[in-house]
Every structure is written in structure tokens, then in C-alpha cells.
Amino acid sequence: MARIQRFDHVGITVADLDTATEFFVGLGLEVEGTRMVVEGEFLDTVIGIPGSRTEVVMLRPPDGGTRLELSSFVRPGHEPGSPAAMATELGLRNVAFEVDDLQATVDRLATHGYGLVGGVGEYEGFWRMAYVRGPEGIIVSLAERIG
């Protein structure tokens, strides 16, 4: 039986690729390779939309783990999402990262206009965690190991 080999990446479609890239690089992800344009038969076949063109930036965490793909469609234009979606809305709701200092990270993001969705919570003395609403409404879960 065919099986999954590894978790490769999570893809997020954004309207403003520069702002989204800057946000995640600011969290500590690193750009992998170069920003690229993808179009042609491969993309048309995979996503099922003829004549598509997208720009893609691949980001990786410092530990080399699962990557984050940011893409912005040039053709066709992007469809607006729900930038105020809450955690209970169906679909991919957050992307999560472990940080070394949750409060400092939250404070730094706030200076750039990215605020908490709720508050900072503590889970059984092991984790401190918060949701931050990033660019285009992306919920970013930040967790600090405390126990």
C-alpha cells in the first residue's frame, strides 16, 4: 500500500506576497531559494484552472522542518477570503509555530499592527499560547514551551 513519506509543506494563497513574506520572515522563517513564477501545463493541470499564473515564495523554519508556501495568483485574480474568520470556521484556520519568548513575539507583532485574536493562555503548566491575526487575516498560533 502506498504511504505518505513526510509532511512537506502547507500552502497559503495571499493577495500581497511581499507583506505576507515579510511577516513570516519576521517570525524567523527563512526564504528557501528564490521567488518564482509558475505557469503552464503543470499548474493548469494540478489546480484545474487553465491559463493560471502564480508567484510563489517557499519558507522554511530554522530547524529545516515542514515548509510554508506562500502564493499569489496573477491569473486568475484571487478570490477574497474571510479575513475575520474565527477558529470555528471550517477550513484551514491557523498555522502554528513554537517560539522562544511568546510575550516578546506578541509585543513585536503588535508594533506592526498584528494583534491577538483572544488572549494569552496557559495549558497545564506546559505551554503558553496565543493566536495572532497576521496579514490578510491569517491566524498564526504561537506557543512557548514553559514546562
CNS distance restraints for C-alpha pairs under 8 A (distance, minus, plus):
assign (resid   7 and name CA) (resid  66 and name CA) 6.24 0.50 0.50
assign (resid   8 and name CA) (resid  66 and name CA) 5.42 0.50 0.50
assign (resid   8 and name CA) (resid  67 and name CA) 6.35 0.50 0.50
assign (resid   9 and name CA) (resid  66 and name CA) 5.23 0.50 0.50
assign (resid   9 and name CA) (resid  67 and name CA) 4.44 0.50 0.50
assign (resid   9 and name CA) (resid  68 and name CA) 5.37 0.50 0.50
assign (resid   9 and name CA) (resid  69 and name CA) 6.59 0.50 0.50
assign (resid  10 and name CA) (resid  66 and name CA) 7.68 0.50 0.50
assign (resid  10 and name CA) (resid  67 and name CA) 6.54 0.50 0.50
assign (resid  10 and name CA) (resid  68 and name CA) 5.08 0.50 0.50
assign (resid  10 and name CA) (resid  69 and name CA) 5.99 0.50 0.50
assign (resid  11 and name CA) (resid  68 and name CA) 5.95 0.50 0.50
assign (resid  11 and name CA) (resid  69 and name CA) 4.45 0.50 0.50
assign (resid  11 and name CA) (resid  70 and name CA) 5.87 0.50 0.50
assign (resid  11 and name CA) (resid  71 and name CA) 7.34 0.50 0.50
assign (resid  12 and name CA) (resid  68 and name CA) 7.62 0.50 0.50
assign (resid  12 and name CA) (resid  69 and name CA) 6.18 0.50 0.50
assign (resid  12 and name CA) (resid  70 and name CA) 5.08 0.50 0.50
assign (resid  12 and name CA) (resid  71 and name CA) 6.35 0.50 0.50
assign (resid  13 and name CA) (resid  70 and name CA) 5.89 0.50 0.50
assign (resid  13 and name CA) (resid  71 and name CA) 4.84 0.50 0.50
assign (resid  13 and name CA) (resid  72 and name CA) 5.63 0.50 0.50
assign (resid  13 and name CA) (resid  73 and name CA) 7.67 0.50 0.50
assign (resid  14 and name CA) (resid  20 and name CA) 7.26 0.50 0.50
assign (resid  14 and name CA) (resid  70 and name CA) 6.81 0.50 0.50
assign (resid  14 and name CA) (resid  71 and name CA) 6.05 0.50 0.50
assign (resid  14 and name CA) (resid  72 and name CA) 5.18 0.50 0.50
assign (resid  14 and name CA) (resid  73 and name CA) 7.97 0.50 0.50
assign (resid  14 and name CA) (resid  78 and name CA) 7.80 0.50 0.50
assign (resid  14 and name CA) (resid 136 and name CA) 7.02 0.50 0.50
assign (resid  15 and name CA) (resid  72 and name CA) 5.54 0.50 0.50
assign (resid  15 and name CA) (resid  73 and name CA) 7.46 0.50 0.50
assign (resid  15 and name CA) (resid  78 and name CA) 6.59 0.50 0.50
assign (resid  15 and name CA) (resid 136 and name CA) 7.71 0.50 0.50
assign (resid  16 and name CA) (resid  20 and name CA) 6.36 0.50 0.50
assign (resid  16 and name CA) (resid  72 and name CA) 6.96 0.50 0.50
assign (resid  17 and name CA) (resid  21 and name CA) 5.94 0.50 0.50
assign (resid  17 and name CA) (resid  55 and name CA) 7.99 0.50 0.50
assign (resid  17 and name CA) (resid  57 and name CA) 7.90 0.50 0.50
assign (resid  17 and name CA) (resid  70 and name CA) 6.94 0.50 0.50
assign (resid  17 and name CA) (resid  71 and name CA) 6.74 0.50 0.50
assign (resid  17 and name CA) (resid  72 and name CA) 5.96 0.50 0.50
assign (resid  18 and name CA) (resid  22 and name CA) 6.09 0.50 0.50
assign (resid  19 and name CA) (resid  23 and name CA) 6.19 0.50 0.50
assign (resid  19 and name CA) (resid 135 and name CA) 7.01 0.50 0.50
assign (resid  20 and name CA) (resid  24 and name CA) 6.41 0.50 0.50
assign (resid  20 and name CA) (resid  70 and name CA) 7.59 0.50 0.50
assign (resid  20 and name CA) (resid 135 and name CA) 5.86 0.50 0.50
assign (resid  20 and name CA) (resid 136 and name CA) 8.00 0.50 0.50
assign (resid  21 and name CA) (resid  25 and name CA) 6.03 0.50 0.50
assign (resid  21 and name CA) (resid  57 and name CA) 7.43 0.50 0.50
assign (resid  21 and name CA) (resid  70 and name CA) 7.37 0.50 0.50
assign (resid  22 and name CA) (resid  26 and name CA) 5.95 0.50 0.50
assign (resid  23 and name CA) (resid  27 and name CA) 6.56 0.50 0.50
assign (resid  23 and name CA) (resid 134 and name CA) 7.47 0.50 0.50
assign (resid  23 and name CA) (resid 135 and name CA) 7.29 0.50 0.50
assign (resid  24 and name CA) (resid  28 and name CA) 6.64 0.50 0.50
assign (resid  24 and name CA) (resid  29 and name CA) 5.80 0.50 0.50
assign (resid  25 and name CA) (resid  29 and name CA) 4.69 0.50 0.50
assign (resid  25 and name CA) (resid  30 and name CA) 5.83 0.50 0.50
assign (resid  25 and name CA) (resid  31 and name CA) 7.31 0.50 0.50
assign (resid  25 and name CA) (resid  59 and name CA) 7.93 0.50 0.50
assign (resid  27 and name CA) (resid 105 and name CA) 7.77 0.50 0.50
assign (resid  28 and name CA) (resid  61 and name CA) 6.96 0.50 0.50
assign (resid  28 and name CA) (resid  62 and name CA) 7.22 0.50 0.50
assign (resid  29 and name CA) (resid  59 and name CA) 5.90 0.50 0.50
assign (resid  29 and name CA) (resid  60 and name CA) 5.42 0.50 0.50
assign (resid  29 and name CA) (resid  61 and name CA) 4.68 0.50 0.50
assign (resid  29 and name CA) (resid  62 and name CA) 6.43 0.50 0.50
assign (resid  30 and name CA) (resid  59 and name CA) 5.31 0.50 0.50
assign (resid  30 and name CA) (resid  60 and name CA) 5.29 0.50 0.50
assign (resid  30 and name CA) (resid  61 and name CA) 6.29 0.50 0.50
assign (resid  30 and name CA) (resid  62 and name CA) 7.04 0.50 0.50
assign (resid  31 and name CA) (resid  57 and name CA) 7.02 0.50 0.50
assign (resid  31 and name CA) (resid  58 and name CA) 5.97 0.50 0.50
assign (resid  31 and name CA) (resid  59 and name CA) 4.52 0.50 0.50
assign (resid  31 and name CA) (resid  60 and name CA) 6.49 0.50 0.50
assign (resid  32 and name CA) (resid  57 and name CA) 7.60 0.50 0.50
assign (resid  32 and name CA) (resid  58 and name CA) 5.45 0.50 0.50
assign (resid  32 and name CA) (resid  59 and name CA) 5.36 0.50 0.50
assign (resid  32 and name CA) (resid  60 and name CA) 6.34 0.50 0.50
assign (resid  33 and name CA) (resid  58 and name CA) 7.34 0.50 0.50
assign (resid  34 and name CA) (resid  57 and name CA) 6.95 0.50 0.50
assign (resid  34 and name CA) (resid  58 and name CA) 7.96 0.50 0.50
assign (resid  35 and name CA) (resid  55 and name CA) 6.95 0.50 0.50
assign (resid  35 and name CA) (resid  56 and name CA) 5.72 0.50 0.50
assign (resid  35 and name CA) (resid  57 and name CA) 4.85 0.50 0.50
assign (resid  35 and name CA) (resid  58 and name CA) 7.53 0.50 0.50
assign (resid  36 and name CA) (resid  55 and name CA) 5.59 0.50 0.50
assign (resid  36 and name CA) (resid  56 and name CA) 5.32 0.50 0.50
assign (resid  36 and name CA) (resid  57 and name CA) 6.71 0.50 0.50
assign (resid  37 and name CA) (resid  53 and name CA) 7.03 0.50 0.50
assign (resid  37 and name CA) (resid  54 and name CA) 5.69 0.50 0.50
assign (resid  37 and name CA) (resid  55 and name CA) 4.43 0.50 0.50
assign (resid  37 and name CA) (resid  56 and name CA) 6.28 0.50 0.50
assign (resid  38 and name CA) (resid  43 and name CA) 6.82 0.50 0.50
assign (resid  38 and name CA) (resid  53 and name CA) 5.80 0.50 0.50
assign (resid  38 and name CA) (resid  54 and name CA) 5.36 0.50 0.50
assign (resid  38 and name CA) (resid  55 and name CA) 6.24 0.50 0.50
assign (resid  38 and name CA) (resid  56 and name CA) 7.35 0.50 0.50
assign (resid  39 and name CA) (resid  43 and name CA) 5.55 0.50 0.50
assign (resid  39 and name CA) (resid  44 and name CA) 7.26 0.50 0.50
assign (resid  39 and name CA) (resid  51 and name CA) 7.49 0.50 0.50
assign (resid  39 and name CA) (resid  52 and name CA) 5.88 0.50 0.50
assign (resid  39 and name CA) (resid  53 and name CA) 4.52 0.50 0.50
assign (resid  39 and name CA) (resid  54 and name CA) 6.56 0.50 0.50
assign (resid  40 and name CA) (resid  44 and name CA) 6.13 0.50 0.50
assign (resid  40 and name CA) (resid  51 and name CA) 6.95 0.50 0.50
assign (resid  40 and name CA) (resid  52 and name CA) 7.13 0.50 0.50
assign (resid  40 and name CA) (resid  53 and name CA) 7.50 0.50 0.50
assign (resid  41 and name CA) (resid  45 and name CA) 5.89 0.50 0.50
assign (resid  42 and name CA) (resid  46 and name CA) 6.19 0.50 0.50
assign (resid  43 and name CA) (resid  47 and name CA) 6.03 0.50 0.50
assign (resid  43 and name CA) (resid  48 and name CA) 7.79 0.50 0.50
assign (resid  43 and name CA) (resid  49 and name CA) 7.95 0.50 0.50
assign (resid  43 and name CA) (resid  52 and name CA) 6.78 0.50 0.50
assign (resid  43 and name CA) (resid  53 and name CA) 7.72 0.50 0.50
assign (resid  44 and name CA) (resid  48 and name CA) 5.38 0.50 0.50
assign (resid  44 and name CA) (resid  49 and name CA) 5.12 0.50 0.50
assign (resid  44 and name CA) (resid  50 and name CA) 4.76 0.50 0.50
assign (resid  44 and name CA) (resid  51 and name CA) 6.37 0.50 0.50
assign (resid  44 and name CA) (resid  52 and name CA) 5.93 0.50 0.50
assign (resid  45 and name CA) (resid  49 and name CA) 7.25 0.50 0.50
assign (resid  45 and name CA) (resid  50 and name CA) 7.53 0.50 0.50
assign (resid  51 and name CA) (resid  75 and name CA) 6.94 0.50 0.50
assign (resid  51 and name CA) (resid  76 and name CA) 7.74 0.50 0.50
assign (resid  52 and name CA) (resid  73 and name CA) 7.57 0.50 0.50
assign (resid  52 and name CA) (resid  74 and name CA) 7.51 0.50 0.50
assign (resid  52 and name CA) (resid  75 and name CA) 4.89 0.50 0.50
assign (resid  52 and name CA) (resid  76 and name CA) 5.98 0.50 0.50
assign (resid  53 and name CA) (resid  73 and name CA) 6.00 0.50 0.50
assign (resid  53 and name CA) (resid  74 and name CA) 5.40 0.50 0.50
assign (resid  53 and name CA) (resid  75 and name CA) 4.94 0.50 0.50
assign (resid  53 and name CA) (resid  76 and name CA) 7.29 0.50 0.50
assign (resid  54 and name CA) (resid  71 and name CA) 6.39 0.50 0.50
assign (resid  54 and name CA) (resid  72 and name CA) 5.51 0.50 0.50
assign (resid  54 and name CA) (resid  73 and name CA) 4.19 0.50 0.50
assign (resid  54 and name CA) (resid  74 and name CA) 5.35 0.50 0.50
assign (resid  54 and name CA) (resid  75 and name CA) 6.83 0.50 0.50
assign (resid  55 and name CA) (resid  71 and name CA) 5.50 0.50 0.50
assign (resid  55 and name CA) (resid  72 and name CA) 5.33 0.50 0.50
assign (resid  55 and name CA) (resid  73 and name CA) 6.38 0.50 0.50
assign (resid  55 and name CA) (resid  74 and name CA) 7.26 0.50 0.50
assign (resid  56 and name CA) (resid  69 and name CA) 6.85 0.50 0.50
assign (resid  56 and name CA) (resid  70 and name CA) 5.67 0.50 0.50
assign (resid  56 and name CA) (resid  71 and name CA) 4.35 0.50 0.50
assign (resid  56 and name CA) (resid  72 and name CA) 6.63 0.50 0.50
assign (resid  57 and name CA) (resid  69 and name CA) 5.91 0.50 0.50
assign (resid  57 and name CA) (resid  70 and name CA) 5.24 0.50 0.50
assign (resid  57 and name CA) (resid  71 and name CA) 6.41 0.50 0.50
assign (resid  58 and name CA) (resid  67 and name CA) 6.88 0.50 0.50
assign (resid  58 and name CA) (resid  68 and name CA) 5.88 0.50 0.50
assign (resid  58 and name CA) (resid  69 and name CA) 4.53 0.50 0.50
assign (resid  58 and name CA) (resid  70 and name CA) 6.30 0.50 0.50
assign (resid  59 and name CA) (resid  67 and name CA) 5.61 0.50 0.50
assign (resid  59 and name CA) (resid  68 and name CA) 5.06 0.50 0.50
assign (resid  59 and name CA) (resid  69 and name CA) 6.21 0.50 0.50
assign (resid  59 and name CA) (resid  70 and name CA) 7.85 0.50 0.50
assign (resid  60 and name CA) (resid  64 and name CA) 6.04 0.50 0.50
assign (resid  60 and name CA) (resid  65 and name CA) 6.82 0.50 0.50
assign (resid  60 and name CA) (resid  66 and name CA) 6.81 0.50 0.50
assign (resid  60 and name CA) (resid  67 and name CA) 4.55 0.50 0.50
assign (resid  60 and name CA) (resid  68 and name CA) 6.30 0.50 0.50
assign (resid  61 and name CA) (resid  65 and name CA) 6.01 0.50 0.50
assign (resid  61 and name CA) (resid  66 and name CA) 7.25 0.50 0.50
assign (resid  61 and name CA) (resid  67 and name CA) 6.69 0.50 0.50
assign (resid  72 and name CA) (resid  78 and name CA) 7.41 0.50 0.50
assign (resid  73 and name CA) (resid  77 and name CA) 5.86 0.50 0.50
assign (resid  73 and name CA) (resid  78 and name CA) 5.86 0.50 0.50
assign (resid  74 and name CA) (resid  78 and name CA) 7.69 0.50 0.50
assign (resid  82 and name CA) (resid 137 and name CA) 7.29 0.50 0.50
assign (resid  83 and name CA) (resid 136 and name CA) 5.63 0.50 0.50
assign (resid  83 and name CA) (resid 137 and name CA) 3.92 0.50 0.50
assign (resid  83 and name CA) (resid 138 and name CA) 7.03 0.50 0.50
assign (resid  84 and name CA) (resid 137 and name CA) 5.93 0.50 0.50
assign (resid  85 and name CA) (resid  89 and name CA) 6.24 0.50 0.50
assign (resid  85 and name CA) (resid  93 and name CA) 7.93 0.50 0.50
assign (resid  85 and name CA) (resid 137 and name CA) 7.32 0.50 0.50
assign (resid  86 and name CA) (resid  93 and name CA) 7.58 0.50 0.50
assign (resid  87 and name CA) (resid  93 and name CA) 5.70 0.50 0.50
assign (resid  87 and name CA) (resid  94 and name CA) 7.66 0.50 0.50
assign (resid  88 and name CA) (resid  93 and name CA) 7.94 0.50 0.50
assign (resid  89 and name CA) (resid  93 and name CA) 7.23 0.50 0.50
assign (resid  93 and name CA) (resid 138 and name CA) 7.61 0.50 0.50
assign (resid  93 and name CA) (resid 139 and name CA) 6.42 0.50 0.50
assign (resid  94 and name CA) (resid 138 and name CA) 6.71 0.50 0.50
assign (resid  94 and name CA) (resid 139 and name CA) 4.71 0.50 0.50
assign (resid  94 and name CA) (resid 140 and name CA) 5.40 0.50 0.50
assign (resid  94 and name CA) (resid 141 and name CA) 6.28 0.50 0.50
assign (resid  95 and name CA) (resid 139 and name CA) 6.67 0.50 0.50
assign (resid  95 and name CA) (resid 140 and name CA) 5.14 0.50 0.50
assign (resid  95 and name CA) (resid 141 and name CA) 5.97 0.50 0.50
assign (resid  96 and name CA) (resid 140 and name CA) 5.76 0.50 0.50
assign (resid  96 and name CA) (resid 141 and name CA) 4.33 0.50 0.50
assign (resid  96 and name CA) (resid 142 and name CA) 5.87 0.50 0.50
assign (resid  96 and name CA) (resid 143 and name CA) 7.62 0.50 0.50
assign (resid  97 and name CA) (resid 140 and name CA) 7.62 0.50 0.50
assign (resid  97 and name CA) (resid 141 and name CA) 6.21 0.50 0.50
assign (resid  97 and name CA) (resid 142 and name CA) 5.16 0.50 0.50
assign (resid  97 and name CA) (resid 143 and name CA) 6.33 0.50 0.50
assign (resid  98 and name CA) (resid 142 and name CA) 5.84 0.50 0.50
assign (resid  98 and name CA) (resid 143 and name CA) 4.77 0.50 0.50
assign (resid  98 and name CA) (resid 144 and name CA) 5.71 0.50 0.50
assign (resid  98 and name CA) (resid 145 and name CA) 7.51 0.50 0.50
assign (resid  99 and name CA) (resid 105 and name CA) 7.70 0.50 0.50
assign (resid  99 and name CA) (resid 142 and name CA) 6.41 0.50 0.50
assign (resid  99 and name CA) (resid 143 and name CA) 5.86 0.50 0.50
assign (resid  99 and name CA) (resid 144 and name CA) 5.26 0.50 0.50
assign (resid  99 and name CA) (resid 145 and name CA) 7.95 0.50 0.50
assign (resid 100 and name CA) (resid 144 and name CA) 5.84 0.50 0.50
assign (resid 100 and name CA) (resid 145 and name CA) 7.59 0.50 0.50
assign (resid 101 and name CA) (resid 105 and name CA) 6.22 0.50 0.50
assign (resid 101 and name CA) (resid 144 and name CA) 6.31 0.50 0.50
assign (resid 102 and name CA) (resid 106 and name CA) 6.08 0.50 0.50
assign (resid 102 and name CA) (resid 128 and name CA) 7.31 0.50 0.50
assign (resid 102 and name CA) (resid 129 and name CA) 7.32 0.50 0.50
assign (resid 102 and name CA) (resid 130 and name CA) 7.96 0.50 0.50
assign (resid 102 and name CA) (resid 142 and name CA) 6.81 0.50 0.50
assign (resid 102 and name CA) (resid 143 and name CA) 6.53 0.50 0.50
assign (resid 102 and name CA) (resid 144 and name CA) 5.63 0.50 0.50
assign (resid 103 and name CA) (resid 107 and name CA) 5.99 0.50 0.50
assign (resid 104 and name CA) (resid 108 and name CA) 6.06 0.50 0.50
assign (resid 105 and name CA) (resid 109 and name CA) 6.17 0.50 0.50
assign (resid 106 and name CA) (resid 110 and name CA) 6.13 0.50 0.50
assign (resid 106 and name CA) (resid 115 and name CA) 7.63 0.50 0.50
assign (resid 106 and name CA) (resid 116 and name CA) 7.64 0.50 0.50
assign (resid 106 and name CA) (resid 132 and name CA) 7.53 0.50 0.50
assign (resid 107 and name CA) (resid 111 and name CA) 6.58 0.50 0.50
assign (resid 108 and name CA) (resid 112 and name CA) 7.02 0.50 0.50
assign (resid 109 and name CA) (resid 113 and name CA) 6.59 0.50 0.50
assign (resid 109 and name CA) (resid 114 and name CA) 5.25 0.50 0.50
assign (resid 109 and name CA) (resid 115 and name CA) 7.07 0.50 0.50
assign (resid 110 and name CA) (resid 114 and name CA) 4.81 0.50 0.50
assign (resid 110 and name CA) (resid 115 and name CA) 5.33 0.50 0.50
assign (resid 114 and name CA) (resid 132 and name CA) 6.59 0.50 0.50
assign (resid 114 and name CA) (resid 133 and name CA) 5.87 0.50 0.50
assign (resid 114 and name CA) (resid 134 and name CA) 5.59 0.50 0.50
assign (resid 114 and name CA) (resid 135 and name CA) 7.61 0.50 0.50
assign (resid 115 and name CA) (resid 132 and name CA) 5.55 0.50 0.50
assign (resid 115 and name CA) (resid 133 and name CA) 5.86 0.50 0.50
assign (resid 115 and name CA) (resid 134 and name CA) 7.71 0.50 0.50
assign (resid 116 and name CA) (resid 130 and name CA) 6.99 0.50 0.50
assign (resid 116 and name CA) (resid 131 and name CA) 5.77 0.50 0.50
assign (resid 116 and name CA) (resid 132 and name CA) 4.37 0.50 0.50
assign (resid 116 and name CA) (resid 133 and name CA) 6.20 0.50 0.50
assign (resid 117 and name CA) (resid 130 and name CA) 7.79 0.50 0.50
assign (resid 117 and name CA) (resid 131 and name CA) 5.45 0.50 0.50
assign (resid 117 and name CA) (resid 132 and name CA) 5.48 0.50 0.50
assign (resid 117 and name CA) (resid 133 and name CA) 6.00 0.50 0.50
assign (resid 117 and name CA) (resid 139 and name CA) 7.94 0.50 0.50
assign (resid 118 and name CA) (resid 130 and name CA) 7.30 0.50 0.50
assign (resid 118 and name CA) (resid 131 and name CA) 6.72 0.50 0.50
assign (resid 119 and name CA) (resid 130 and name CA) 6.07 0.50 0.50
assign (resid 119 and name CA) (resid 131 and name CA) 7.49 0.50 0.50
assign (resid 120 and name CA) (resid 128 and name CA) 6.79 0.50 0.50
assign (resid 120 and name CA) (resid 129 and name CA) 5.63 0.50 0.50
assign (resid 120 and name CA) (resid 130 and name CA) 4.71 0.50 0.50
assign (resid 120 and name CA) (resid 131 and name CA) 7.85 0.50 0.50
assign (resid 121 and name CA) (resid 128 and name CA) 5.62 0.50 0.50
assign (resid 121 and name CA) (resid 129 and name CA) 5.33 0.50 0.50
assign (resid 121 and name CA) (resid 130 and name CA) 6.34 0.50 0.50
assign (resid 122 and name CA) (resid 126 and name CA) 7.43 0.50 0.50
assign (resid 122 and name CA) (resid 127 and name CA) 5.63 0.50 0.50
assign (resid 122 and name CA) (resid 128 and name CA) 4.34 0.50 0.50
assign (resid 122 and name CA) (resid 129 and name CA) 6.25 0.50 0.50
assign (resid 123 and name CA) (resid 127 and name CA) 5.15 0.50 0.50
assign (resid 123 and name CA) (resid 128 and name CA) 6.32 0.50 0.50
assign (resid 123 and name CA) (resid 129 and name CA) 7.77 0.50 0.50
assign (resid 125 and name CA) (resid 146 and name CA) 6.69 0.50 0.50
assign (resid 125 and name CA) (resid 147 and name CA) 5.75 0.50 0.50
assign (resid 126 and name CA) (resid 145 and name CA) 5.90 0.50 0.50
assign (resid 126 and name CA) (resid 146 and name CA) 5.06 0.50 0.50
assign (resid 126 and name CA) (resid 147 and name CA) 4.11 0.50 0.50
assign (resid 127 and name CA) (resid 143 and name CA) 6.38 0.50 0.50
assign (resid 127 and name CA) (resid 144 and name CA) 5.60 0.50 0.50
assign (resid 127 and name CA) (resid 145 and name CA) 4.70 0.50 0.50
assign (resid 127 and name CA) (resid 146 and name CA) 5.35 0.50 0.50
assign (resid 127 and name CA) (resid 147 and name CA) 6.80 0.50 0.50
assign (resid 128 and name CA) (resid 143 and name CA) 5.60 0.50 0.50
assign (resid 128 and name CA) (resid 144 and name CA) 5.16 0.50 0.50
assign (resid 128 and name CA) (resid 145 and name CA) 6.56 0.50 0.50
assign (resid 128 and name CA) (resid 146 and name CA) 6.74 0.50 0.50
assign (resid 129 and name CA) (resid 141 and name CA) 7.12 0.50 0.50
assign (resid 129 and name CA) (resid 142 and name CA) 5.61 0.50 0.50
assign (resid 129 and name CA) (resid 143 and name CA) 4.26 0.50 0.50
assign (resid 129 and name CA) (resid 144 and name CA) 6.34 0.50 0.50
assign (resid 130 and name CA) (resid 141 and name CA) 5.88 0.50 0.50
assign (resid 130 and name CA) (resid 142 and name CA) 5.46 0.50 0.50
assign (resid 130 and name CA) (resid 143 and name CA) 6.62 0.50 0.50
assign (resid 131 and name CA) (resid 139 and name CA) 6.23 0.50 0.50
assign (resid 131 and name CA) (resid 140 and name CA) 5.59 0.50 0.50
assign (resid 131 and name CA) (resid 141 and name CA) 4.53 0.50 0.50
assign (resid 131 and name CA) (resid 142 and name CA) 6.27 0.50 0.50
assign (resid 132 and name CA) (resid 139 and name CA) 5.71 0.50 0.50
assign (resid 132 and name CA) (resid 140 and name CA) 5.20 0.50 0.50
assign (resid 132 and name CA) (resid 141 and name CA) 6.42 0.50 0.50
assign (resid 132 and name CA) (resid 142 and name CA) 7.52 0.50 0.50
assign (resid 133 and name CA) (resid 137 and name CA) 5.50 0.50 0.50
assign (resid 133 and name CA) (resid 138 and name CA) 5.68 0.50 0.50
assign (resid 133 and name CA) (resid 139 and name CA) 4.66 0.50 0.50
assign (resid 133 and name CA) (resid 140 and name CA) 6.22 0.50 0.50
assign (resid 134 and name CA) (resid 138 and name CA) 5.00 0.50 0.50
assign (resid 134 and name CA) (resid 139 and name CA) 5.96 0.50 0.50
assign (resid 134 and name CA) (resid 140 and name CA) 6.44 0.50 0.50
